[in-house]
Amino acid sequence: MIIDGKAIAEDIYSDLAPKFASLSKKPKLGIVVVGAHPVIESFVRIKTRSAERLGVEMVRINVSDKSDAGKIQQAVNRMVANTDAVIVQLPLPQGVDANEVLAAVPNEKDVDALNPRVAEEERLVHAPVALAVVEILKRAGIETAGARTVVVGAGRLVGKPSAWLLRSLGANVSVFSLEEGSIEDLKEADIIVSGAGNPGFIKPEHLKQGVALIDAGTSELNKKIIGDIDPACAAVASVFTPVPGGVGPVAVAMIFKNLLDLLSRK
């Protein structure tokens, strides 16, 4: 089964649209963008288009990529004061302490669930990519409870939150990264979620027949966005998410699901 992330995202937007329309006032979603990079701009455009279709006002602040963490944090603080929720568009420039910046987004406005000072179990919403992973598995009919699951990578956007959420749903989760585990662990996995940002390094010979492959890793190679999992792996998988067009569109839709959930708590 090749997953059509755009179709799943459309279903989610169809469900969200009337709920946003019923709100008494137009929500404001702030986004802080540091520097100018074509890949970052493409991600921001996708989020902006999604906001427009749902009647959400996207408020943007641009910050120079020469700014230090303090200057970026000041921009985040302005957004927190003037919008319903805030996105800090990652990655931030080298040398900037992302944890310091992300900590400026309070839990009640953190649609990306990235504030490092909030424990996973205390978050009001879950990370959009982790929610997208679970949504795709559910729609594909993959049972997570008891499933031998390997999460590749332990980063803040994919690996860490996906591992936590899948464990909370009863999956038997191990983490494979450069510091932990072995690629041999993949051969016994029922589910693999990859977010390492290492283009095409997972090959068919690393897998067992029928594995569910969720590729949330994105890298730019020769001006193309590609995933961690070699497309040839689709031949041995029961579920396969292409890059682009798999997890990404669903994750963006989950940002707006999170926004609605946060608004409902006010």
C-alpha positions in Angstrom: 0.0 0.0 0.0 1.6 3.3 -1.2 0.2 6.0 1.1 -1.2 9.1 -0.5 -0.5 11.7 2.2 -2.2 14.5 0.3 -5.5 12.5 0.2 -5.3 11.9 3.9 -4.6 15.6 4.5 -7.6 16.5 2.4 -9.8 14.3 4.6 -8.4 16.0 7.7 -9.0 19.5 6.3 -12.6 18.6 5.3 -13.2 17.6 8.9 -11.5 20.7 10.3 -13.0 23.3 8.0 -16.5 23.5 9.5 -15.1 23.5 13.0 -12.9 26.5 12.2 -15.9 28.2 10.5 -17.9 27.8 13.7 -15.4 29.8 15.8 -16.6 33.2 17.0 -13.4 34.9 15.7 -10.7 34.3 13.1 -7.8 32.5 14.8 -4.2 33.9 14.4 -1.3 31.5 13.9 2.1 33.2 14.3 5.2 32.0 12.5 8.7 33.2 13.1 11.0 32.7 10.1 14.8 33.2 10.5 16.7 34.0 7.3 15.8 33.1 3.8 16.2 29.6 2.4 14.3 28.1 -0.5 13.5 24.8 1.3 12.3 26.7 4.4 10.2 29.0 2.2 8.5 26.1 0.6 7.5 24.7 4.0 6.2 28.1 5.0 4.1 28.5 1.8 2.5 25.1 2.4 1.5 26.1 5.9 0.3 29.5 4.7 -1.9 27.9 2.0 -3.4 25.5 4.5 -4.1 28.4 6.9 -5.9 30.4 4.2 -8.2 27.5 3.3 -9.3 27.1 6.9 -9.8 30.8 7.5 -6.8 31.1 9.8 -4.8 34.3 9.7 -1.1 33.6 9.4 1.0 36.3 11.0 4.6 36.2 10.0 7.8 37.8 11.5 11.0 37.6 9.5 14.2 37.7 11.5 17.7 38.1 10.1 19.8 34.9 10.1 22.6 37.0 11.7 20.4 37.3 14.8 21.3 35.6 18.1 19.0 33.5 20.2 18.0 36.5 22.2 16.8 38.5 19.2 14.9 35.5 17.8 13.3 34.9 21.2 12.1 38.6 21.3 10.3 37.9 18.0 8.7 34.8 19.5 7.6 36.7 22.6 5.9 39.3 20.3 4.1 36.5 18.6 3.0 34.8 21.8 1.5 38.1 23.0 -0.4 38.7 19.7 -1.5 35.4 18.3 -3.4 32.2 19.4 -0.5 29.9 18.7 3.1 30.1 17.5 5.4 28.2 15.1 9.2 28.7 15.1 10.2 27.5 11.7 13.1 25.1 11.9 16.0 24.7 11.4 17.5 27.7 13.0 20.9 29.0 11.9 24.0 27.3 13.2 25.2 28.7 16.5 21.7 29.5 17.7 20.5 27.6 20.7 17.2 26.2 19.4 16.2 25.0 22.9 16.4 28.5 24.2 14.2 29.9 21.4 11.6 27.0 21.5 11.3 27.4 25.3 9.7 30.8 24.7 6.6 29.2 23.3 4.2 28.4 26.1 2.5 25.0 26.2 -0.9 26.5 25.6 0.3 28.0 22.3 2.8 25.3 21.2 1.2 23.8 18.1 4.4 22.0 17.2 4.9 20.6 20.7 8.5 21.5 20.8 9.1 23.4 24.0 12.0 21.4 25.6 11.0 22.4 29.1 7.6 20.6 28.8 7.6 16.8 29.4 5.9 14.7 26.7 3.2 13.6 29.1 2.4 17.2 30.1 2.0 18.5 26.5 -1.5 19.8 25.6 -1.0 18.5 22.0 1.4 16.0 20.4 4.0 16.7 17.8 2.4 17.0 14.3 4.8 14.4 12.7 4.1 11.9 15.5 0.4 12.4 15.0 0.8 12.0 11.3 2.6 8.7 11.8 -0.1 7.3 14.0 -2.9 8.5 11.7 -1.3 6.8 8.7 -0.8 3.6 10.5 -4.4 3.7 11.7 -5.8 4.3 8.3 -3.7 1.6 6.8 -5.1 -0.9 9.4 -1.7 -1.4 11.1 -2.1 -2.4 14.8 0.4 -0.6 17.0 -0.3 -2.3 20.3 2.4 -4.9 20.8 4.0 -4.2 17.4 7.8 -4.5 17.2 8.6 -0.9 16.2 12.0 0.7 15.4 12.2 4.5 15.3 15.3 5.6 13.3 16.7 8.8 14.7 16.1 10.5 18.0 15.5 14.1 16.9 13.0 16.6 18.3 10.8 16.7 15.2 10.4 13.0 14.4 12.2 10.4 16.5 11.7 11.5 20.1 8.0 12.4 19.9 7.1 9.4 17.6 8.8 7.0 19.9 7.0 8.4 22.9 3.6 8.4 21.3 3.9 4.9 19.9 5.0 3.6 23.3 2.0 5.3 24.8 -0.2 3.3 22.4 1.4 0.0 23.4 4.0 -0.5 20.7 7.3 -2.2 21.7 9.6 0.6 20.6 13.4 0.6 20.2 15.4 3.5 18.8 18.2 3.2 16.3 20.5 6.1 15.8 24.2 6.7 15.3 24.6 6.5 19.1 22.2 3.7 19.9 21.1 0.4 18.3 22.0 -1.3 15.1 20.7 -1.4 11.6 20.3 -5.1 12.2 17.4 -4.2 14.5 15.4 -3.3 11.4 15.1 -6.9 10.2 12.8 -7.9 13.1 10.6 -4.8 13.0 6.9 -4.8 12.2 6.9 -1.0 11.9 9.7 1.3 11.1 9.5 5.1 11.5 12.5 6.9 10.1 13.4 10.5 10.7 17.2 10.4 10.4 17.6 12.7 7.4 20.1 10.2 5.8 19.0 9.9 2.2 18.1 6.4 1.0 20.2 4.5 3.6 17.5 1.9 4.5 17.6 -0.8 1.8 15.3 -3.8 1.1 18.0 -6.2 2.5 17.6 -4.5 5.9 13.9 -5.4 6.1 11.5 -8.3 6.6 8.6 -8.9 4.2 5.5 -7.1 5.2 7.0 -4.4 7.3 5.1 -1.1 7.6 7.5 1.7 6.5 6.8 5.3 7.6 9.5 7.6 6.1 9.5 11.0 7.8 13.1 11.8 7.0 13.7 14.5 4.5 17.0 15.6 2.8 17.8 17.7 -0.1 19.9 15.9 -2.7 20.6 17.3 -6.2 17.8 19.9 -5.6 15.3 17.1 -4.8 13.7 16.2 -1.5 14.2 12.6 -0.7 13.6 10.3 2.3 15.6 7.9 4.4 14.1 4.8 2.8 15.1 3.6 -0.6 12.0 3.6 -2.8 12.9 0.0 -3.8 11.8 -1.0 -0.2 8.1 -0.5 -1.3 8.4 -4.0 -2.9 8.8 -5.7 0.5 6.6 -3.4 2.6 2.9 -3.8 3.5 2.7 0.0 3.9 5.1 2.6 2.3 5.1 6.4 2.6 6.8 8.1 -0.3 8.9 11.3 0.1 7.6 13.8 -0.8 3.8 13.3 -0.6 3.6 10.8 2.3 4.0 12.0 5.9 4.6 15.7 5.1 1.1 16.7 4.0 -0.5 14.9 7.0 1.9 16.5 9.4 1.0 20.0 8.2 -2.7 19.1 8.6 -2.0 18.0 12.1 -0.6 21.5 12.9 -4.1 22.9 12.3 -5.7 20.0 14.3 -3.5 21.0 17.1 -4.4 24.7 16.7 -8.1 23.8 17.0 -7.4 21.6 20.1 -5.5 24.4 21.8 -8.3 26.9 20.9 -10.9 24.6 22.4 -9.1 24.7 25.8 -9.5 28.5 26.1 
